Amino acid sequence: MSVLLETSAGDIVIDLLVDYAPRECENFIKLCKVKYYNFSPVYSIQQNFSFQTGDPLGPTSASSDGGSSIWGLLSGPSKKTFPATFHPKLKHLERGTVSMATAPHPPDPEARLAGSQFIVTLGDNTDYLDGRAAIFGKVVEGFDVLEKVNNAITDKDGHPLVDIRIKHTIILDDPYPDPPGLREPSQSPPPSQAQLATVRIADDATLTEEVDEEAAEKDRREREARAQALTLEMMGDLPFAEVKPPENVLFVCKLNPVTTDSDLELIFSRFGKILSCEVIRDKKTGDSLQYAFIEFEDKGACEAGYFKMQGVLIDDRRIHVDFSQSVSKLAEVWRGGENAKRKRKHGGGGWGGVKGLEKWRKYREEEDYDDTDDRYGMVYGDEEMRGRHERQGDGRDSEDKRGRDPDHFKDRQGDRRRGDGNRQDGDREPPRRSRSPRRDNPRDRDRYDNQRNDDRGKPRHDDRNRRDRDRGYDRNRARGDYRRR
């Protein structure tokens, strides 16, 4: 006695063990005969262990009643389940063992009840199911289908993402007479609305749509460009990711270093009015970097220049012309406008109108510095350095006034005398060295500078002669003193 199950994953043939589990085999055959299992989903897939089916709606449906036996369908809900029998010789040892799912009987926990759901094992030695599932058959054909079910992608509850369902059931041999009231349908009934509502992804759904390769490549490039633009916006190189370069600006490269702005403007002015023409040069040396940007008043003139000037020879160099992709000017205009708005809104505090921000000055030249100035960009800005000498000068003036005050000088002299009278000879301090005269006095400074200038004007041999004369005078004076003695 065998039954053929046609599933969305393939066909499975089950041999029934009518001698060991007659009641379970009869229930299974009669349910297959009335097409009760049609469109039943496969669920509770546990890899290398088992899967479960037999509920027409499945556990994901709120209206599911868990299935019913053939006697419950014919006689009413009172016979929805029946007592399961466990033969001691039947064990879950082989892959493909088919058994009825059971639940404990409320009045008698040791007795277990079966309905319509059944289990098929996906591995060997699944003895955990012994005593919990009543064996009634074995899979003899369709082990490749079991392998597909075992490798199906499931969610955390074991439900496959792509539906695996029983399409048809065919009875190859039925040894049991039909119970009263059983009517076999002439054809397989269509699935009900409740069953269709449980479909996640239909088994016949086309998961891989045929897409044009060129369109797919275009979409990929657009996504990559948007991602790169967003990255540049986060880095601050772009004002916003959706910014587009101007359409009236040409980019010209491969120029001769001797080509100037006026040369390019004269050559490209034949296509239309030029708003600006700039050859980019090195900031320090002023040498040409051999590329330029030309801004036209009209977009049509820009396009005409692009088509006409490609590969033209200018100063013995064939130039390359393209539409500009630079948005640096737009970014500067945008930043300047945003900073102006912030300054107007917040009253001009801090940096960019935000009081909590401070301009970064570490070893970087200020924006308001003149490029022709030879000063270095220091840590402090002009606003920090402004008033610094006045603050230092106030401290020095107060100290000078305190030193030149006669009353203050007398107090210091009196304190020194009183200290010397109280101090013993052994406690006297060592004599202090005389201080050099203050050079802050302008009169002393002028006298010192004049003396240095006079010494510089005299030749060195005059100093040498003066030293010799002094030595001779000292020698003659010593001789005269000796003669007088």
Secondary structure, 3 states (H helix, E strand, C coil): CEEEEEECCEEEEEEECCCCCHHHHHHHHHHHHCCCCCCCECEEEECCCEEEECCCCCCCCCCCCCCCCHHHHHHCHHHCCEECCCCCCCCCCCCCEEEEEEEECCCCCCCEEEEEEEEEECCCCCHHHCCCEEEEEEEEECHHHHHHHHCCCECCCCCECECCEEEEEEECCCCCCCCCCCCCCCCCCCCCHHHHCCCCECCCCCCCCCCCHHHHHHHHHHHHHHHHHHHHHHHCCCCCCCCCCCCCEEEEECCCCCCCHHHHHHHHHHHCCEEEEEEEECCCCCCEEEEEEEEECCHHHHHHHHHHCCCCEECCEECEEEECCCCHHHHHHHHHHHHHHHHHHHCCCCECCECCCCCCCCCCCCCCCCCCCCCCCCCCCHHHHCCHHHHHHHHHHHHHHHHHCHHHHHHHHHHHHHHHHHCCHHHCCCCCCCCCCCCCCHHHHHHHHHHHHHHHHCCHHHHHHHHHHHHHHHHHHHHHHHHHC
